[in-house]
Amino acid sequence: MRQSKLAALALATTAVLGLPTAQATAQPSPFPFDTGSLGSGSGDPEIPTEDTLPDLTVTPLLEGLDHPWDAVQAPDGAVLTGQRSGGFFVRRADGSTGPVAADLADLYVQSETGLMGIALAADFAQSRRLYTCQGFQGGGVTDIRIQSWTVDSAWTELTRGAAVLTGIPVQDGRHGGCRILTAADGTLFVGTGDTAAPGVPQDPNSLGGKTLHINPDGTPAAGNPNADSPVYTLGHRNAQGLAQQPGTGRVYAVDQGTTRDDEVNLLVAGGNYGYKPDRIPGIYDESVPMTDPVRVPGAIAAVWSSGSTTLATGSGAFVSGSGWGPWNGAFVMGGLKTKQLIFLRLAADGQSVTAQTFGLQDQYGRLRSVTPTPDGSLLVTTDNGDTDQVLRVTPQG
């Protein structure tokens, strides 16, 4: 049944569109078609937990940071991160570390919003261009925007380029999102938060509570349900993780739950993922389900949900390499509240989870971002305060 619904949906969509190393142990949709149902939405405690994760070697790369939100590794081996409160820092391939100068005079920092997601352009090796998702305040405007930068070859200074996309809403800083994914074709996916405003997730004219799909110049990418809008999917609460599955091209988003049901969602153009917190007029009602097929007909069920409590999942990525053993190709998330890495093995059709395991439990505190690197290791940022780190996590399989 699930496969037939996915096939029907696909047809509809087509029609529309160095420091010491430590050892660690293991209302209906506004879009023009009915999105049906994907995935099991499983928060089922019966998902098997396997104790088969390889031992992990953890190497601190950068230390003494204040809430580093994201980290990326460039082709030359340099690792760049940014503090949510402002400031970029680098570890170069030769092991030297330090700040990277950048003009952040208009950075808006409030609550959960500030300097957030970072992504390298697909042509970074030639262009030296990268993107950040950051709060902005200036000229009477306060919003969240995608900002482009170029960096010099010595990793000493970031030079501001164009604001690629503006107008992502922000209100008091809560639920600001914001994750950027450079897709295999060079386009950008952006996960945004709903600003804790009741009507935003289901409003197709708002960029909040959505995943967006844009070209590197900020124009809407081909295949969006509305060719004039960057909105790719709607009905999200606070999409803070985005990842593209190698070999399939499937794009997944991690959405933070309310008091329950963190979610992993398989994105389909025009999909509505069912968050509608406006049951009480004018009130942001977080007691509603994360996916509400009754009030949002056709809402797409999650591939995975955390169930009766939340893990506070703040990121998502796919791991690859033989060192991961039986977890090669698994989806991994950073756990903030539960202070761990969460690994999920997806079914072949990508619509459910067949097994789970956990790593680094209670060893490094809150874990924010997870970023895969070409050698199969993960960059992981901690989110504890002013003693945070960027870690390299390497499987010893």
Secondary structure, DSSP 8 states (H G I E B T S, - for coil): -HHHHHHHHHHHHHHH-----EEE-----SSSS-----S--B--TTS-B------EEEEEEEEEES-EEEEEE-TTS-EEEEETTS-EEEE-TTS-EEEEB---TTB--BTTBSEEEEEE-TTHHHH-EEEEEEEEEETTEEEEEEEEEEE-TTS-BEEEEEEEEEEE--STTTT---EEEE-TTS-EEEE-B-TT-TTSTT-TT-STTEEEEE-TTSSB-TT-SSTT--EEEE--SBEEEEEE-TTT--EEEEE--SSS--EEEE--TT-B------SSTTS--TTS-SS-TTTSTT----SEE--SS---B---EE--SGGGGGGTT-EEEEETTTTEEEEEEE-TTSSSEEEEEEESTTTSS-EEEEEE-TTS-EEEEE-SSTTEEEEEEEE--
